[in-house]
Amino acid sequence: MSLFESMRYRNVNLGFIALSALLSSASGIAADWSTFAHDPERTGWANEEKTFSPTNVSTLGVLWKVKLDNQFYSLSALTPPIVATNVPTAAGIRSIVYVAGSGGSVFALDEESGEQLWSKSFRSMTTPRKGGFQGTFLCPNGITATPVIDRETNLIYVVAADGSLYGLELGSGQVKYGPVQFIAPFAKSWSLNIVDGTVYTTVSLGCGNGRSGVYAAEIRDPRHPVVREVLLSGAYTAGIWGRGGAVIGKNGKIYGGTADGDTDPKSGDFSNTVVAVSKQKLSVVDYFLPPNWAYLKKVDLDVGSASPVWFTWRNRNLLAHGFKQGLVYLMDADDLGGTDHRTPLFTSARLGNDKEACCDGSGIWGSLSTSRDDDDRTWLYVPMGGPPSANAPRFPITNGDNPHGSIMAFKVTAEPKTGNPELEPAWISGDFSLPDPAVIANGVLFALSTGENADQRGDESRRFTDTHQAILKALDAKTGKELYSSGSEIATWVHFSGLAVANGRIYVVDHDSNLYSFGLTKRIPVSQSGSRIPARGDDELSTSWIGRAERQDELRSGWIARAGITLFLALVAATIGLVTGMKRGRSST
């Protein structure tokens, strides 16, 4: 591509980016879910989402269900969904939900109808070796990292199975960046993150001989890509394998909990620690080492099973982290463990996993979540696998038995003597058959009961037995009261997933490569094929469709009311991009 062509593309693309931003402003409420857990800090809080409330989520139902052309590999199928609103496409302005599949493709579907707008498959020039974990559920030889959306470039970035980083145009799927070799082929990478023109991921487990560490790719200049890495051990240990990958705080640091291995920070071995990496220099600048780290290594209760969450509280930067052992640490995000690197601000009592099982889903897996309520109180939500500990603190509000798992909710309050943060138990949910990380929107907490068999003992095929259908649940974020359950709507179980909430929709995937859109509508049962079937009679079906039609009329009215200004802004934005590109092209000849 010539300099003129490059500049013209850049300016035309800027026109479309400006158009997307103007359309988002015109729609008033549209907001992206651009990365795993919503934001770089991995809060799981859709603070701009106002459609849902504790008073209306009881009317949730499946709006559409689409089975995608993706073949699961062992436990892996589809990545957690992400969403971009008001995207220019050949068919007009659309809001789009994206997922990547273990088979090596990215899919883009219309938010409103579930229509597949495009898909992109990646060709690999290499093949994975056999042996060790390669080809097992730990190293599935496919796309493993949730992609990330960058509205500055109007691209979705994804790491293909061969370790190459691609940037695809949101509206068409055309390759606009890459391929750039980012990580080792067939390595195990985790959810992508993007801040200030750099894409980040983490690598663990030694899959594909990928070294454990934090990886960064500068993407602003497609012709001069820069890839950097910081390794967290001298071997393949100490990988960050929490669902959120690289957690990036607003203080310029990257965080993660690491897996088992040798621990010797002076030699650069950071196993079983919570590390802080400088975003600018990509070097380890701080760490917290649990006082019982040697025991954790011995019994395989490594710190890496979940991602921490970064948040602010009373003008302080905090990091909360929990893991297999079943307890939670609150740390100063600017000074993780104090002068000895072993002293957090707060350590909870054991919350679960009394049996100290390493590998059956007990304890804390996935990631923690946080939000602030209307009274500006900060909450922390913890997904707990298995029953609560016999020594867990008393929760003022309980919501029934929870032998298989629960969501635990805490208020972040000040310790009276020191003023340091501590966790005040607020409520514990009813039963979750292994919970995925919670997401929060306008006073409602959504979480998935995954239904998976997480017991790693014996042959891998055992993981496909004794599974249950995944269930989407909506809880009151202040009390844990169950407000909605999807029942049998989701066809099968799911492993290591996550939800997305955007524009009055909740998106869910399952192991059969189905993508579901839930929203506010009268309940209409969904058959296995995805077609709608009567609930109890034609009159009831008709009523349901009337309710749906009324909602569609409201949406059309909103679009019509904005049509004039939207068309005007579209013409202006596109014209600016094209004219600017042409002018610069003439001046360069």
Buried (B, 14 or more C-beta within 10 A) or exposed (E): EEEBEEBBBBBBBBBBBBBBBBBBEBBEEBBBBBBBBBBBBBBBBBBBBEBBBBEBBEBBBBBBBBBBEBEBBBBBBBBBBBBBBBBBBEEEBBBBBBBBBBBBBBBBBBBBEBEBBBBBEBEBEEEBEEEBBBBBBBBBBBBBBBBBBBBBBBBBBBBBBBBBBBBBBBBBBEBBBBBBBBBBBBBBBBBBBBBEEBBBBBBBBBBBEBBBBBBBBBBEEBEEBEBBBBBBBBBBBBBBBBBBBBBBBBEBBBBBBBBBBBBEBEEEBBBBBBBBBBBEEBEBBBBBBBEBBEEBBEBBBBBBBBBBBBBBBEEBBBBBBBBBBBBBBBBBBBBBBEEEBBBBBBBBEBBBBBEBBBEBBBBBBBBBBBBBBEEEBBBBBBBBBBBBBEEBBEBEBBBEEBEBBBBBBBBBEEEEEEEBBBBBBBBBBBBBBBBBBBBBBBBBBBBBBBBBBBBBEEEEEEBEEEBBBBBBBBBBBBBBBBBBBBEEBBBBBBBBBBBBBBBBBBBBBBBBBBBBBBBBBBBBBBEEEBEBEEEEEEEBBEEBBEBBEEBEEEEEEEEEEBEEEBEEBBEBBBEBBBEBBEEBBEEEE
